[in-house]
């Protein structure tokens, strides 16, 4: 199925309450833009909101690394700030 599933810390914390033994393929990633996390907190459940940011950050990383896109820090912040539109 999946070799690895990336989840934010808040999703991990929610899962562990009901499932004391989580599968080994779960990997915890922390949201990098806590400003975006704070802004979205009023609109979404913490796990949903942080998950969107965690999902997007690796895509930006791969664009830079694999496709050799250059993404400025300002653009990265703006993209992650607007993550609720995705």
Secondary structure, 3 states (H helix, E strand, C coil): CCCCEEEEHHHHHHHHHHCCCCCCCEEEECCCCHHHHHHHCCCCCHHHHHHHHHHHHHHHHHHHHHCCCCCCHHHHHHHHHCHHHC
